[in-house]
Amino acid sequence: MTDERFTPRPVAGWYMIAAIASLLFMALGCAMYVMHVTADPESIPLDQRAAYAAEPLWVTAANAVAVWVGLAGALMLVLRRKLAQPLLLVSVIAVLVWLAGLILVPGLREAISANDLAVAVVVAAITWTIFWFARHSRQRGWLR
């Protein structure tokens, strides 16, 4: 008896819309990362400057891995390549490390607002959803 959930199926009509939306989300993350690392600390509002100063290098690095590897994974989704799933798994893990940094680093935790933390949780949830989409697509045989 085979599990029919995982038998190859024709690519769903909504697949490319979801893949392009994933690519745009990851591209937005890359743009935000570039703006973050190239920002002049003197030009940042005082309330955000403390968070910027408290952010350790490993949190910034986790963010970089999350967005750039996520962009590559989303591009693989658009190109319908199996490599999308492992790349997006790396992105999810990096997002979780970044989120942990926001919560666990005392100076950073104290400097960010509840809204900033809520946005980070939503970003993590969307990144997980994109990974799930890649996994689902691979199981359905939509990636080659």
Secondary structure, DSSP 8 states (H G I E B T S, - for coil): ---GGGS-----TTHHHHHHHHHHHHHHHHHHHHHHHH--GGGS-HHHHHHHHH--HHHHHHHHHHHHHHHHHHHHHHTT-TTHHHHHHHHHHHHHHHHHHHHH-HHHHHHS-HHHHHHHHHHHHHHHHHHHHHHHHHHTT---
